[in-house]
Amino acid sequence: MPVTEDRAIASPERAGAQLPVLYSFRRCPYAMRARLALTISRQDCVLHEVVLRDKPPKMLELSPKGTVPVLHLPDGQVLEQSLDIMRWTLARHDPEGWLTPETGSVAEMEALIAESDGSFKHHLDRYKYAVRYGPETDPLYHRSAGAVFLKRLNERLKDQTNLFGNRSSLADFAIFPFVRQFANTDRVWFDAQPLTDLQTWLAGHLNSELFQLIIRRRESANAAVVQRLLD
C-alpha cells in the first residue's frame, strides 16, 4: 500500500508524553534502518534531526555514547541500538513480515546481519574513512575485503529478489543502507563490478517509496516534528 506522511510541529514536552522520541541523523545508515522499521510499522514518533557537531543535551543525557539513533520510549526505556529499535517496533506491528523470512531461518537472517555489522562494516569504515585510521590504512585493501561480502550477497540474489526470498525481510533493510554507503564511496567502481543482481537489489530499495520517504529532508535540525505515517 502507498506510504504517505502527515507531519505536525509539536513541542517535545507535549508530544513526548505520548509518543516515543527518536534522535536521528538523515544520512546515518544506522538511523536509516531504524526509521525504515518505524515507518513500515506505522509507529508515530517525535523526530529530532540531530546536528552531529551540536548534539542535543537531552540526547546525551539519555545516551552518553552520543551516537544515533536513540529512541526514548514513553515509559522511560531508552533503546540505543538500531537493531533493537527495529525489533521493538516490528514486534508491535510487522505488516510486511520482516521478522519472518520467506526462506531460510530467523537465525540465518540474524547471522547475515551480524556479518554485515561486523566484518563488512569494519572494512567499509576503513575504505570510506581511511584517513581516520592512520597512514598505514590501505583503502583499496579494505575495498577488496569488503567486496567479498558483496559477492556473497550477489550470489544470494541470483534466484530471488531479496536476501531471504522474493519478499523483503529484516535482513534487506538492516543491510542495504551499508551497501549504499559502500557503493557511494566510489560509484564508478561499484557500478563496474560484476554484481548485477546486487546492483539491481540496491537500486530497487533506493528507489522505493519507503526509502524516499525516510531520506527526505526534515525540518531544521533539533526541531521536534511529530511524524505520523498513515495508510
C-alpha positions as CSV (number, residue, x, y, z in Angstrom):
1,M,0.0,0.0,0.0
2,P,1.2,3.6,-0.6
3,V,3.1,5.2,2.2
4,T,2.1,8.8,2.8
5,E,3.1,11.3,5.5
6,D,1.2,13.9,7.6
7,R,3.5,15.9,9.9
8,A,2.7,18.4,12.6
9,I,5.0,20.5,14.6
10,A,4.8,19.9,18.4
11,S,6.8,20.7,21.5
12,P,8.9,17.8,22.7
13,E,7.2,18.1,26.1
14,R,3.7,17.7,24.8
15,A,4.4,15.0,22.1
16,G,7.0,13.1,24.2
17,A,4.4,12.5,26.9
18,Q,2.5,10.3,24.5
19,L,4.9,9.3,21.7
20,P,8.4,7.8,21.5
21,V,11.1,10.4,20.8
22,L,13.6,9.4,18.1
23,Y,17.0,11.2,17.8
24,S,18.2,10.6,14.3
25,F,20.6,11.8,11.5
26,R,19.3,11.6,8.0
27,R,22.4,10.1,6.3
28,C,23.5,7.7,9.1
29,P,22.9,4.1,7.9
30,Y,22.1,3.0,11.4
31,A,19.5,5.8,11.8
32,M,18.2,4.9,8.3
33,R,17.3,1.4,9.2
34,A,15.6,2.4,12.4
35,R,13.5,4.9,10.5
36,L,12.7,2.3,7.9
37,A,11.3,0.0,10.5
38,L,9.4,2.7,12.4
39,T,7.8,3.8,9.2
40,I,6.7,0.4,7.9
41,S,5.3,-0.4,11.3
42,R,3.3,2.9,11.3
43,Q,4.8,3.9,14.6
44,D,4.2,7.6,15.3
45,C,7.2,9.3,17.0
46,V,8.7,12.7,17.7
47,L,11.6,13.0,15.4
48,H,14.7,15.1,16.3
49,E,17.1,15.5,13.4
50,V,20.5,15.9,15.1
51,V,23.4,18.1,14.1
52,L,26.3,15.8,15.0
53,R,28.6,18.6,16.0
54,D,25.9,20.1,18.2
55,K,24.1,17.1,19.8
56,P,21.1,17.9,22.0
57,P,21.9,17.8,25.7
58,K,18.8,15.6,26.3
59,M,20.0,13.0,23.9
60,L,23.4,12.9,25.6
61,E,21.7,12.6,29.0
62,L,19.7,9.6,27.7
63,S,22.6,8.0,25.8
64,P,26.1,9.2,26.8
65,K,27.6,7.3,23.9
66,G,26.4,10.2,21.7
67,T,25.5,8.3,18.5
68,V,22.3,8.0,16.7
69,P,19.7,6.6,16.6
70,V,18.3,6.8,20.1
71,L,14.7,6.0,20.8
72,H,13.2,7.3,24.1
73,L,10.0,5.4,24.9
74,P,7.1,7.0,26.9
75,D,7.8,4.5,29.8
76,G,11.3,5.9,30.1
77,Q,13.1,3.0,28.4
78,V,15.9,4.0,26.1
79,L,16.8,2.0,23.0
80,E,20.4,2.9,21.9
81,Q,21.0,0.3,19.1
82,S,19.3,0.5,15.7
83,L,18.5,-3.2,15.6
84,D,16.9,-3.0,19.0
85,I,14.7,-0.2,17.7
86,M,13.8,-2.3,14.6
87,R,12.9,-5.3,16.6
88,W,10.9,-3.3,19.1
89,T,8.7,-1.6,16.6
90,L,8.3,-4.7,14.4
91,A,7.3,-6.8,17.4
92,R,4.4,-4.3,17.9
93,H,3.4,-4.3,14.2
94,D,5.0,-6.1,11.3
95,P,2.6,-5.7,8.4
96,E,5.2,-6.8,5.8
97,G,6.5,-9.8,7.7
98,W,10.1,-8.5,8.1
99,L,10.7,-10.7,11.1
100,T,9.5,-13.9,9.3
101,P,11.8,-14.5,6.3
102,E,10.2,-16.2,3.3
103,T,13.1,-18.6,3.0
104,G,15.8,-19.7,5.5
105,S,15.6,-19.2,9.2
106,V,15.5,-16.3,11.6
107,A,18.9,-17.5,12.9
108,E,20.4,-17.4,9.4
109,M,18.9,-13.9,8.9
110,E,20.4,-12.7,12.1
111,A,23.8,-14.2,11.3
112,L,23.9,-12.4,8.0
113,I,23.1,-9.1,9.7
114,A,25.8,-9.7,12.3
115,E,28.3,-10.3,9.5
116,S,27.3,-7.1,7.8
117,D,27.6,-5.2,11.1
118,G,30.9,-6.9,12.0
119,S,33.5,-7.7,9.4
120,F,31.8,-5.8,6.5
121,K,31.3,-2.6,8.5
122,H,35.0,-2.9,9.6
123,H,36.2,-2.9,6.0
124,L,33.6,-0.3,5.0
125,D,34.8,2.2,7.6
126,R,38.5,1.8,6.6
127,Y,37.6,2.0,2.9
128,K,35.4,5.1,3.2
129,Y,37.3,6.9,6.1
130,A,40.8,5.6,5.7
131,V,42.3,8.9,6.8
132,R,40.8,8.4,10.3
133,Y,42.7,5.1,10.8
134,G,46.2,6.4,10.1
135,P,48.6,6.4,7.1
136,E,49.1,2.6,7.2
137,T,45.5,2.0,6.3
138,D,45.1,0.9,2.7
139,P,41.6,1.8,1.5
140,L,41.9,-0.4,-1.6
141,Y,42.7,-3.4,0.5
142,H,39.6,-2.8,2.6
143,R,37.5,-2.3,-0.6
144,S,38.6,-5.7,-1.8
145,A,38.0,-7.3,1.5
146,G,34.5,-5.7,1.8
147,A,33.7,-6.8,-1.8
148,V,33.9,-10.4,-0.7
149,F,30.7,-9.9,1.3
150,L,29.1,-8.1,-1.6
151,K,29.8,-11.1,-3.8
152,R,28.2,-13.3,-1.3
153,L,25.1,-11.1,-1.3
154,N,25.1,-11.1,-5.1
155,E,25.1,-14.9,-5.1
156,R,22.1,-15.0,-2.7
157,L,20.2,-12.7,-5.1
158,K,20.7,-14.7,-8.3
159,D,17.5,-16.7,-8.0
160,Q,15.4,-14.4,-5.7
161,T,14.5,-10.8,-5.4
162,N,15.7,-10.3,-1.9
163,L,18.1,-11.8,0.5
164,F,15.7,-14.3,2.1
165,G,13.2,-14.9,-0.7
166,N,11.2,-12.7,-3.0
167,R,9.7,-10.9,-0.1
168,S,11.7,-8.3,1.8
169,S,12.9,-9.2,5.3
170,L,14.6,-7.5,8.2
171,A,18.0,-8.5,6.6
172,D,17.3,-6.4,3.5
173,F,16.5,-3.3,5.4
174,A,19.2,-3.8,8.0
175,I,21.9,-4.3,5.4
176,F,21.2,-2.2,2.3
177,P,21.9,1.2,4.0
178,F,25.5,0.0,4.5
179,V,25.8,-1.4,0.9
180,R,24.6,2.0,-0.2
181,Q,27.4,3.7,1.7
182,F,30.0,1.3,0.3
183,A,28.7,1.8,-3.2
184,N,28.6,5.6,-2.9
185,T,32.3,5.7,-1.8
186,D,33.3,5.2,-5.4
187,R,30.1,4.8,-7.5
188,V,32.0,4.4,-10.8
189,W,34.0,1.4,-9.4
190,F,30.9,-0.2,-7.8
191,D,28.8,0.1,-11.0
192,A,31.6,-1.5,-13.0
193,Q,31.7,-4.6,-10.8
194,P,30.1,-7.9,-11.9
195,L,27.5,-7.6,-9.2
196,T,24.4,-7.2,-11.4
197,D,21.9,-8.9,-9.0
198,L,23.2,-6.9,-6.0
199,Q,23.1,-3.7,-8.0
200,T,19.5,-4.3,-9.1
201,W,18.6,-5.1,-5.5
202,L,20.2,-2.0,-4.2
203,A,18.6,0.2,-6.8
204,G,15.2,-1.3,-6.0
205,H,15.4,-0.4,-2.4
206,L,16.9,3.1,-3.0
207,N,14.1,3.9,-5.5
208,S,11.3,2.5,-3.2
209,E,8.7,4.8,-1.9
210,L,9.6,3.7,1.6
211,F,13.3,4.8,1.3
212,Q,12.4,8.0,-0.5
213,L,10.1,8.9,2.4
214,I,12.7,8.3,5.2
215,I,15.5,10.0,3.4
216,R,13.5,13.2,2.7
217,R,14.9,16.3,4.3
218,R,13.0,17.2,7.5
219,E,12.6,20.4,9.4
220,S,15.6,22.2,10.7
221,A,17.9,20.1,12.9
222,N,17.0,19.7,16.6
223,A,13.4,20.8,15.8
224,A,10.8,18.4,17.2
225,V,8.5,17.0,14.5
226,V,5.7,14.6,15.1
227,Q,6.0,12.1,12.3
228,R,2.7,10.3,11.5
229,L,2.7,7.7,8.8
230,L,-0.7,6.9,7.5
231,D,-2.1,4.3,5.1
